[in-house]
Amino acid sequence: MGTIAQGLKQLGFRVHTDFVCRDDIEGKGIYIAEWHSSKPQPTDEELAHAVKAWDAQEYARKRQAEYPSIEDCVHAILDGGLDELQAKRQVVKQKYPKE
């Protein structure tokens, strides 16, 4: 499950530049400890929606990590090996389907 920091990144904010999160050992859990952005801090509802959007894109992040590199793609295009490249991509897509 996504965290507050991931939700804020989903909204376009940057860690340590726009905000700092902390995990309170006294049971409060992860929270926004510092807000540095000139933009208003998102509401709890906006943040919850962003975390949900982050979680929904997990398959895409996993695919990205396993797809052939840009260099492999360029070589496949130049060498005429697009069918092989597409086959590799299809294996990754089947491994991490959209939900």
C-alpha positions as CSV (number, residue, x, y, z in Angstrom):
1,M,0.0,0.0,0.0
2,G,1.2,3.5,-0.8
3,T,2.4,6.0,1.7
4,I,1.8,9.6,2.3
5,A,5.1,10.5,0.7
6,Q,4.2,8.4,-2.4
7,G,0.8,10.2,-2.6
8,L,2.5,13.6,-2.4
9,K,5.0,12.6,-5.1
10,Q,2.0,11.5,-7.2
11,L,0.6,15.0,-6.8
12,G,3.9,16.4,-8.1
13,F,5.5,17.4,-4.8
14,R,9.2,16.6,-4.1
15,V,10.6,15.0,-1.0
16,H,12.8,17.3,1.1
17,T,12.1,20.2,-1.2
18,D,8.3,20.5,-0.7
19,F,7.8,18.3,2.3
20,V,9.3,16.1,5.0
21,C,7.5,13.1,6.4
22,R,8.3,11.4,9.7
23,D,7.2,8.2,11.3
24,D,6.3,8.9,14.9
25,I,7.3,6.0,17.2
26,E,4.6,6.9,19.6
27,G,1.9,5.4,17.4
28,K,0.9,8.3,15.3
29,G,2.4,6.7,12.2
30,I,3.7,8.5,9.1
31,Y,2.7,12.1,8.9
32,I,3.8,15.3,7.2
33,A,6.2,16.9,9.6
34,E,7.2,19.9,7.5
35,W,5.6,21.7,4.6
36,H,7.9,23.9,2.4
37,S,5.9,24.1,-0.9
38,S,4.4,27.4,-1.9
39,K,1.4,25.4,-3.0
40,P,-1.2,24.6,-0.3
41,Q,-0.8,21.3,1.5
42,P,-3.3,18.7,0.2
43,T,-6.3,17.8,2.2
44,D,-6.6,14.4,3.7
45,E,-9.1,13.5,1.0
46,E,-6.8,14.7,-1.8
47,L,-4.0,12.8,-0.3
48,A,-6.0,9.6,0.1
49,H,-7.0,9.8,-3.6
50,A,-3.4,10.3,-4.6
51,V,-2.2,7.3,-2.6
52,K,-5.0,5.2,-4.2
53,A,-3.8,6.4,-7.7
54,W,-0.2,5.5,-6.8
55,D,-1.3,2.0,-5.7
56,A,-3.3,1.6,-9.0
57,Q,-0.1,2.2,-11.0
58,E,2.0,-0.5,-9.3
59,Y,1.8,-2.8,-12.3
60,A,3.2,0.0,-14.5
61,R,6.2,0.6,-12.2
62,K,6.9,-3.2,-12.2
63,R,6.6,-3.3,-16.0
64,Q,9.0,-0.3,-16.4
65,A,11.6,-2.1,-14.3
66,E,11.6,-5.2,-16.5
67,Y,11.0,-3.7,-20.0
68,P,13.9,-3.7,-22.4
69,S,16.1,-0.7,-22.1
70,I,15.9,2.2,-24.6
71,E,19.3,1.0,-26.0
72,D,17.8,-2.5,-26.6
73,C,14.8,-0.8,-28.3
74,V,17.0,1.3,-30.6
75,H,19.0,-1.7,-31.6
76,A,15.8,-3.7,-32.3
77,I,14.5,-1.0,-34.5
78,L,17.8,-0.6,-36.4
79,D,18.3,-4.4,-36.7
80,G,14.8,-5.1,-37.7
81,G,14.1,-7.2,-34.6
82,L,10.8,-5.6,-33.6
83,D,9.0,-8.9,-33.3
84,E,11.5,-10.2,-30.8
85,L,11.2,-6.9,-28.8
86,Q,7.4,-7.0,-28.8
87,A,7.6,-10.6,-27.6
88,K,9.8,-9.6,-24.6
89,R,7.4,-6.7,-23.8
90,Q,4.4,-9.1,-24.0
91,V,6.0,-11.4,-21.5
92,V,6.3,-8.5,-19.0
93,K,2.8,-7.3,-19.7
94,Q,1.4,-10.8,-18.9
95,K,3.5,-11.0,-15.8
96,Y,2.1,-7.7,-14.5
97,P,-1.4,-7.2,-16.0
98,K,-3.5,-4.1,-15.5
99,E,-6.0,-4.6,-12.7
